[in-house]
Amino acid sequence: MGEIIKVGMADLNVTRGDGVLTTLGLGSCVGVALYDPIKKVAGLAHVMLPSSKTIRNNTNPAKFADTAILLLLEKVLKLGASRGRLVSKLAGGAQMFSFSNKNDIMKIGERNAIASKEILKELKIPILAEDIGGNFGRTIELYADTGIIVVKTIGRGTKQI
Amino acid sequence: MGISIEEMNNMQLDVLKEVGNIGAGNAATALAKMLNRKIDMNVPKVEILEFKEVTELLGGAEKAVCGIYFDVDGDLTGNIMFLLTVKSAKMLANMLLFKDENSDILDEIDQSALQEIGNILSGAYISSLTTLTGLNMKISIPSLTTDMAGAILSVPIIQYGQIGDKVLLIETEFNEGDDNIKGYFFLVPDVESFEVLLKSLGVLE
């Protein structure tokens, strides 16, 4: 296993070969992974909000699904990924607290996931796997040599997608 | 449109910090009454932090913490999160329930005791805010969860994320005997409410 690169909240990064990208404690945010299986180039974005268009303070493109995925795409292509081979995986988008009120900020996890899927569809990047929703946090590790995402939880075990 | 934390001037920040101090002070008094014990409280630390610094403060994004969440409704809308390390949560529950357990597991009774503590602390906090601002506010019933700090904090952070890239954190430490209970309060006004709050405090035209 090569270098482990941490991707923080509202952040993104890319790696290749035996590199590993990780993001810790994903809650309502969504981890969006792009991967080229032949070139072994991988990218991971930690998306916080669905759209940059409805927010005034939108100077950080990595924060929003629409701008983060485009920037991530640009970065994996620059690192040698082929546009036509790219696949994606998604994890996160939980609803950490349950409330039965009108406040739709509580559904932000779901909205983040929906927005991310829409962008991927527009870009014609197939979604190979996802581990979305629920009411628990996830730590994810994306391995550039296999494209596998390891999803770790507290009390709900570990799985691979 | 709302005002972001980054755009605030020093006076506005000082006023918000003071609001935090008073709110947390009231909350500590309420806790002392509830437990019928003398509770010392350190002067709360009020900090403005980058998103990633918040989870570091709590011992890392993967550390298990207990979060109690409330919606705030009325003239000011937003939410309050009261966050404790699992150890502190267990200590508080033990105090309230007169137990002496040394475990890191919060059972159902612990959880409902903690929700009640959260209720009283947040109620005291909001009531001092109401007195200071003249704004009407009420809090919802509590929702409690224990999970990774990063995941729980993503909830208030995402809400701050709509107005900026930083959070306003009020850290309060309660002491009872040798027990050191660390609690963190997050008050997150909605986008429009930041302005309402600052106006009511006389620091925004």
Interface residues (C-beta under 8 A of the other chain):
Chain A: G8 M9 A10 L24 G25 L26 G27 S28 C29 M48 L49 I55 R56 N57 T59 N60 K63 A94 M96 F97 S98 F99 N101 N103 I105 I108 N135 F136 G137 R138 T139 I154
Chain B: M1 G2 S4 E6 F51 K52 T55 G60 A61 E62 A64 G67 Y69 D71 S140 S143 T145 T146 D147 M148 A149 G150 A151 I152 L153 S154 V155 I157 I158 Q159 G161 Q162 I163 G164 D165
